Amino acid sequence: MPRERLSVVVTRRLPEPVERRLDELFDVTLRTDDAPMTREELVAAVKAADVLVPTVTDVIDAGLLAQAGEQLRLIANYGAGVDHVDVATARQRGILVSNTPGVLTDDTADMTMALILAVTRRIPEGLAVMQKGEWQGWAPTALLGGRIAGRRLGILGMGRIGQAVARRAQAFGMQIHYHNRRKLHPEIEAQYGATYWESLDQMVARMDVISINCPSTPSTFHLLNARRMKLLKPQAVIVNTSRGEVIDESALVRALQNGDIAGAGLDVFRRDPESEARLRELDNVVLLPHMGSATVEGRIEMGEKVIINIKTYEDGHRPPDQVVPSML
C-alpha cells in the first residue's frame, strides 16, 4: 500500500509555484486569503497537522504548543527568523523546528543599502515633492543630502547578512566597522577591510551609519537603547532590516525628534501603534513595510527550503535546516 501523505497546514498565502509543489507532495491545507490566522485557527491547525508551516506573523508559543495534537512533529517555518517560535518548548514536546536560512542574504543586504541611500540622499522627500507637483526647478541648495563614500559604517551582527552589507558598502567607499559576539577570522576581516569593536558603546559613538543585522534574541532586545543612542553623533543614521525589537523605538523617536541623530531607515518594527504613528510624522525617517525579503526569487527559494525540510523529515532524516535552542 502507498504510504499515507503527511498532513501539512500552511498559515499564509505563499507564491503559486510553492503552493503547487506542496500540493503535489503532501496532503496540504493552503490559506485561501492572505490574512494571518487567528489564534483559534492556529489552535485548530496544530491539533490537525503533522507539519505546520508558519510565518513571522504567527506566534507559536508554549500555550499554543500545549494544545498541539500528538501527530504534530515538525514546524517548518517559512523564514529565517524563529523568534516567534518557542523552540525550546517545541523540542521538549518532541517537535522539530526548521527554518530557511541563507536565501534572503542578498535581498536583505540590498534593502539595507537602499535605506542607507534613501536616508542620506533624502530620496523620499524628493519623491514626495515630485508626486505633489511642487517642484519649482533645480536649485543649488535644495534637498541637500550627503555622500556615503568615506563614511564609517558600524554593522551590528557580522553574520551572513552583515557581511553581505559590508561587501556592498565597501564598493560604495564606506569604511567598515563591526560589533559581533565573536571576532571574525583575520582573513574575513581583511576581505572587507573591517575593524572589530569589542565594545559596542565605543563603536556607536564613532560611526556615521549604524546598520542592525543581528537576530532577535533575549541578549539583543533593545541592544540599541536610549543610553546608547545618546552616544551617537548628531549626523549619525540608523538603519534596521533585522528585527524591530533590537531598537528601543520610543528612544529612537525621541532622538529623532530632538535632532540627536540625523535620521533612520526602518524596514522592521515592534508593531507598537503609538511609536509607529510618531515615526510617520518625522521627515528624517524612511519607513518600509518589512520588504527586505520581498523578491520573487527569494520567496520562492524560501518555499523550496521549506519543502526540502519537510520531505527530508518525511524520509526519516533530520531536516537540513533544523533549529535547536543552542543556535539562538
N, C-alpha and C positions, 0 to 999 in steps of 0.2 A: 504493500500500500504506500502511496506517496505520503511524505511527511507533511503534517499539518503546518500551514504557513503561520509565521509569527503575527500576532495582532499588534499593529503599530498605530498609535494615535499621534497626529501632528497638531500642534496647538495654534499655528498661524498659517496663512497662505504662503506658499513657497513658489519659486519660479516654476513655470509649467514643465520644463524638462525634468526637474527634480521630482515633482509630484507624479509625473507619468512613470518614471523609473521605480519610484516607491510602490506604485500601484501594480507594476509588473512583478515585483519581487515578493511583496508581503500583503497580508490582509490589512490594508491601511484604511484608516479613517481620516479623511482630509477635511480641512476647515473650508467652509463654503463662503465665508466673508473674512475680511482682514482685521476684524476687531479682536483684541485679546480675549482669551477665555475668562469667564467669571470664576470665582473661587468654587462655586458649585460645579461648574463644568470641569474644572481641573480635578476635583474630587472624583467625579464620575469617570474621568479618563484614567486616573491611576488605579481605580478599582477594576477597570476592564482590560487594560492594556498589558501586553508582555513587554512592550517597549514604548516609552514616552519620548516624543521629540519636541522639547520646549524651546523657547527663545528667551532673550533677555527680559522680555516683558512679563514672564511668568515667575512667580515666587514659589519655588519648590522648597518649602521649609519643613521643619520637623513635624509640625501639625498636619501638613498635607501628607507627608510620607507615612505617618501613623495610620492613615486611612487607606493606604495602598493595599491592593489585593496581593495574595501570596505569589501570583504569577508575574508581577512586575519585577523584572530582573535587570533592566537596562534603561538608563536615562541618557539618550543620545542627543546631547544639546546641540542646537543649531547656532553656533557661535563659539568664539574662543573663550570669552569670559564666563566664569561659572560662579560669580559672587552671588547670583540669585538662587543658587542650588546649595542646599545643606549637604555637602559632600560627605562629611563625617557621619551624619545620621544615616544617609543612604548606605554607606559602607557597613555600618552596624547592622542594618537590616538586610544585608546581602545583595544590595542593588548596586550595580556598576554604574559609573558616570563617565561619559566620554564627551569630548568637545571637538572643535575644528580649528586647531592652531595653524599658523603659518600662511594660510591662504589670503589673509587680508593685510599682510605686512605692507606691501607696496601701496595698496589703496589708501590705507590709513596714513602712511608717510606722505603720500601725495597731498592728502587733505590737510595735513599739518603744515606743509609748505604753503598751500593755498591760503590758509588762515594767517600765517605769518605775513605774507604779501598783502593780503586784504586789509589787515590792521595797519601795517606800517605805511602802505601806499594809499590808504583811505579809499579803497575801491568801492565799497558800498555807498559811501557818501557821494562819490562821483556818479554812480549809477542812479541814485535817487534824484540828483539834480537833472540828469538827462530824462528820466522817466516822467518827471513832473513838468518837463518843458521849461525849466528855469535857467538853462544855460545861456549866458549872455555873451559867450565867446571867450577865447583864451585870454588869460591874464597872468602876469608874471608871478603873482603871489597867491593865486587861487589853489585851494586844496593841496597845499604843500605837505608831502609826506617825507619819508626818509629812506635812503638806500639801505639795503641789508648787508651789502658787502662790507666786511670789516667788523661787523657787529659780533659780540660774544653771545653764542647760543648755549644755554645751560639745559641739558637734557636730563630729566628725572626719570630714570629707568632706561638703561642701555641694553635692553634685550634686542630681539629681532626688529621690532618696530623702531626703537630708539636708534639702532644702528642704521636702519634704512633712512631715517630722518637725517642722521649725521652725513650720510653719503650724499643726499640731495643738497643739504645746506652747505657742505664743503664745495660743491660745484657752483654755488652762488657766492662763494668767497667769504662765508661766515667762519668764525673761529669756534671750534667745537670743544665744549666742556661737558662733563657729565658727573652725576652722582648715582651710585648704584650700591646694592647690597655688597657686591664684591667687585674688586678692581678687575678690569679686563686684562687679558693676556697682552703683554707689550706689543706683540705683532699686530693685534687688532687695534690697539691704540694708535700705533704708527700708521695704520691704514687710513685712519680718519684724522690724523694729527690731533688726537683727542687728549685733553687734560683731565685727569681724575681728581675729584674733590671728595675727600673723606667726610668733610664737614659740609652738610647741606646749607647751614647758615652762612658759612663763608662763601659758598658758591653763589647763592642767590643774591648776595649783596653786591656782587661784581658783574652780574650778567645784564645784557641788554634785552635778551629774549629768553623766556623760560618755556620749555616745551615739556608737558607732562605726558609721559609714555609708560608709566608703571601700572601694574594691575591694581585693582581694588582689593585690599586685604585689611585686616584689623590694624596692621602696622602702618598702612598708608592712608588711613582715614584722616582727613584734614591735615595731610602732610604739609600742604601749603596753607597755614593758618594765619590768623591775624598778626601774631608776633613776627612770623617770617615775612609777611607782606610789608611790614614796616621796615624791613632790611633792604627792600628793593630800591633801585634807583628811580627817580621820578620819570625818567624816559623809558623805563622797562615795560615790556609787553609780555603777557602771559597767554599761552595757547594750550588748550586741553582737548585732546582727542582720545583720552583714555576712559576715565570714569569720573562722573561728577563728584563722587564722594571724596576724591583726593583733595579737592579745594573746599575751604570754608566759604561758601557762596556769599553769606552775609558780610563777611570780612572783605571779600572781593568787591562787593557792591560799594561798601564804604570807601575802599581805597580808590576806586574809580571815580566816585562822586567827589571826593576830596582832592583829586588830582595827585594822589600819592604815587600812582603809576600812570603810564601813558595810555594803555589800552589792553584789551583782551579779545581773544578769538576762541569761542567755545562751541564744540560740537556735542558735548555731553553735559548733563545737568543732574542735580539731585531730585528734580521734579518737585521743587518747592514753589508753589504758585506765586507766593509773595516775592521771593527773590527773583524769579523769572520775570515778573512784571516790572520790577525795578531795573533789571538789566536791559529790558527792551526800551526803557526810557532814555538810555545813555547813547550818545553819539559815538563814543570811543570804544564800542563793543560790537563785534561781529558774531551773530548767533546763527547756528545752523541746526537743523532738526536731526541730529545723530546720523549724518550722511557719510561718515568715514568709510564704511564698508559698502556703500551703495553703488556698486558697479555690477553690471550684468554678469561679468566674468567671475567676480568674487563671490556673488551669491550662489551661482551655480556650483562653483568649486566647494563652497561650504556644504551644499547639499550632497555632493559626491562623497565628501568625507563622512557625512552622517550615514550614508548608505553603506560605505565600506565598514564603518564601525559596527553597524547592525548586522551586516552579512558575516563579518568575521566572528561576531558573538554567536550568531545562529549556527555557524560551522563548528562551534565548540572551542573557540580560541579567545584569548584576551583581545578586546578591541585595541587597535594600534594607538588610538588617542585616548586611552583610559586616563582619567584624572584620579589622583589619590590625595588625601589631605596633606601629605608632606610636600606636595608640589605647590601648595597655595601660599 
